[in-house]
């Protein structure tokens, strides 16, 4: 989802609505918070993941003209008007100006914000470029916003150099780099199998190759937050 | 830090201030957001950790000193954000969720972890009843995106962890300190001859999965490696 902006709906100027901040409104009658977002093209799966993570009622996507351009628009509404609801909708509102994507790794959808791109060398002398994302999956609480999270920006800037320290085989399909705090995983596919190369922010080179999907998920989502794949925790 | 409440200062009724929500105010003249809270006590370490995590400063008006409100002596502090951007508002709203909760800075070998108390775990050990506090880790120095609101499965895990601990082998002659919750893991922190060990339990697995010490223990209670 690109070119995300917030929009004022005509109804927000009515007495039932009061602006909290940053185009987030309090619907005083229904006791909910709401914000209207527009984007170039709203992907239903990304929107569903957003609404699920932030406990937002599933919205309808509408096509509308804005500044002479056809855009997608959706009004996002919280379940109630508690502090937790306000936190969640402010977290969603921080998607404005950012590029949000759902990256599927090993069959699991991971909500991410794009932080940039990186270029690195391959063993045939050529270079390849992949997108870099900061992970924002927090499906049970919606506590993560899309603001910059340290050290994503410096990590995005130097991950290409770390990867290039050992030129990688050109036969693999390199998909993306996913950052989770001080760890970055370069996601690749080889003969249809997903693998991840693990890099540390404080380490100049690759820390290891992850082939087991549970281990990949541990690195991407944090210890204990992996989905249930079966097997023992080792 | 217990018995945390938000209070409205007199100055908030002036023209310079506008209420945002939940006793968080927009200081239009200072171009930042602020909130004033009281608590039974305000330890300097925990105040510093909270201010660092949420990028807040104490104002000159109130910074943890004692005051009397409704005949009761409490500590009072007014916090303000650096600016009035959306991330500033998110951080102070996340911080505002301390109201009504018990916040601790849990010490593991000199590493302090911001936590919110979710209850107690009770289990039998060598025929004696042991009761330890259960805390959910809320350390998020990278961005202040975590709040103190309830997080699944903290409530369910707190209710069940005593039984899970009781059903497993535990070493004798140890000092049980607390249970720390991090995602779908609960870590029973115990001390034996000055050494801290964590017994790691899984919410889904309902059993002890491993023992961790030192750097590995810190990684598991934080959820991710740091630095």
Interface residues (C-beta under 8 A of the other chain):
Chain A: X20 X21 X22 X26 X83 X84 X86 X87 X90 X91 X93 X94 X96 X140 X141 X143 X144 X145 X147 X148 X149 X150 X151 X180 X181 X182 X183 X200 X201 X202 X222 X223 X224 X225 X228 X232 X233
Chain B: X20 X21 X22 X26 X86 X87 X89 X90 X93 X94 X96 X97 X141 X142 X143 X145 X146 X147 X149 X150 X151 X152 X153 X182 X183 X184 X185 X202 X203 X204 X205 X209 X210 X219 X220 X223 X224 X225 X226 X227
